[in-house]
Amino acid sequence: PDRAMGVKEVWSEALEVSTAPRPTKTTSEPAERFNVLDCTPEVLAALMTEQTARLYCCIQPEELLELKWQSSPEKTPAMMKFCESFNAVTTWISRCVIEARDMQARAEMYTHFT
């Protein structure tokens, strides 16, 4: 339970779509790095599904008509947030795979997400 709550917090942070600059750490202690492999694929999938469903449910039908989000993104805030979240998640997953220390770790990370 404690582990899952920590993962949920990290996941929420990973999905946060904001233009505000991130605060910088003021202490000299190294930041604790989240290891996605410490979380089961089922927990990750559940968290991703929960977050995606919340964003999806906010989209109004009018936002989907005539590809309005492409021509007037300011009139489709929920759809834009959904797209930005999707892009943030795919970027996060890609970075997790690419930043792995070696080919075996990359394969393990890739398999964890598939």
C-alpha positions as CSV (number, residue, x, y, z in Angstrom):
1,P,0.0,0.0,0.0
2,D,2.7,2.5,0.9
3,R,4.7,1.6,-2.2
4,A,1.6,2.0,-4.4
5,M,0.9,5.4,-3.0
6,G,4.4,6.5,-3.8
7,V,4.0,5.2,-7.3
8,K,0.8,7.1,-7.7
9,E,2.4,10.3,-6.6
10,V,5.3,9.8,-9.0
11,W,2.8,8.9,-11.8
12,S,0.7,12.1,-11.1
13,E,3.9,14.1,-11.4
14,A,4.9,12.4,-14.6
15,L,1.6,13.3,-16.1
16,E,1.5,16.8,-14.9
17,V,1.3,19.1,-17.9
18,S,2.3,22.6,-17.0
19,T,4.1,25.5,-18.5
20,A,5.3,26.7,-15.0
21,P,8.9,26.1,-14.3
22,R,9.7,23.3,-11.9
23,P,11.1,24.3,-8.5
24,T,14.8,23.4,-8.1
25,K,16.0,21.5,-5.1
26,T,17.8,23.7,-2.6
27,T,19.6,21.1,-0.5
28,S,22.8,19.3,-1.5
29,E,21.2,15.9,-0.9
30,P,20.7,13.9,-4.1
31,A,17.1,13.4,-5.1
32,E,15.7,9.9,-4.6
33,R,15.1,8.5,-8.1
34,F,12.0,6.5,-8.7
35,N,12.6,3.1,-10.3
36,V,9.7,2.1,-12.5
37,L,10.7,-1.6,-12.2
38,D,9.9,-1.5,-8.5
39,C,6.2,-1.2,-9.5
40,T,4.4,-4.1,-11.1
41,P,3.1,-3.7,-14.7
42,E,-0.4,-4.2,-13.3
43,V,-0.1,-1.3,-10.9
44,L,1.4,0.9,-13.7
45,A,-1.5,-0.1,-16.0
46,A,-4.1,0.7,-13.4
47,L,-2.6,4.1,-12.6
48,M,-2.3,4.9,-16.3
49,T,-5.9,3.8,-16.9
50,E,-7.3,5.8,-14.0
51,Q,-5.5,9.0,-15.1
52,T,-6.4,8.6,-18.8
53,A,-10.1,7.9,-17.9
54,R,-10.3,11.1,-15.9
55,L,-8.9,13.1,-18.7
56,Y,-11.1,11.4,-21.3
57,C,-14.3,11.9,-19.3
58,C,-13.6,15.7,-19.3
59,I,-13.7,15.9,-23.1
60,Q,-17.0,17.4,-24.4
61,P,-18.5,16.0,-27.5
62,E,-18.3,19.4,-29.3
63,E,-14.5,19.2,-28.9
64,L,-14.4,16.2,-31.1
65,L,-16.5,17.5,-34.0
66,E,-14.8,18.5,-37.3
67,L,-11.3,18.1,-35.8
68,K,-11.9,21.3,-33.9
69,W,-8.8,20.6,-31.7
70,Q,-6.6,21.1,-34.7
71,S,-8.1,24.3,-36.0
72,S,-9.1,25.9,-32.7
73,P,-7.1,24.3,-29.8
74,E,-8.2,27.1,-27.5
75,K,-11.8,26.0,-27.9
76,T,-10.9,22.4,-26.9
77,P,-9.1,22.6,-23.6
78,A,-10.0,19.0,-22.4
79,M,-9.0,17.5,-25.7
80,M,-5.7,19.4,-25.6
81,K,-5.0,18.3,-22.1
82,F,-5.7,14.7,-23.1
83,C,-3.3,15.0,-26.0
84,E,-0.6,16.7,-23.9
85,S,-0.9,14.0,-21.3
86,F,-0.6,11.3,-23.9
87,N,2.5,12.9,-25.3
88,A,4.0,13.3,-21.7
89,V,3.4,9.7,-20.9
90,T,4.9,8.4,-24.2
91,T,7.9,10.7,-23.7
92,W,8.3,9.4,-20.1
93,I,8.2,5.8,-21.2
94,S,10.6,6.4,-24.0
95,R,13.1,8.1,-21.6
96,C,12.8,5.2,-19.2
97,V,13.8,2.8,-21.9
98,I,16.5,5.0,-23.5
99,E,18.1,6.0,-20.2
100,A,18.6,2.4,-19.0
101,R,22.2,1.7,-18.3
102,D,22.8,-1.0,-20.9
103,M,21.1,-3.1,-23.6
104,Q,19.9,-5.7,-21.1
105,A,18.4,-3.1,-18.8
106,R,16.7,-1.5,-21.9
107,A,15.2,-4.8,-22.9
108,E,13.9,-5.3,-19.3
109,M,12.4,-1.8,-19.2
110,Y,10.8,-2.2,-22.7
111,T,9.3,-5.6,-21.6
112,H,8.0,-4.1,-18.4
113,F,5.9,-1.6,-20.4
114,T,4.7,-4.0,-23.0
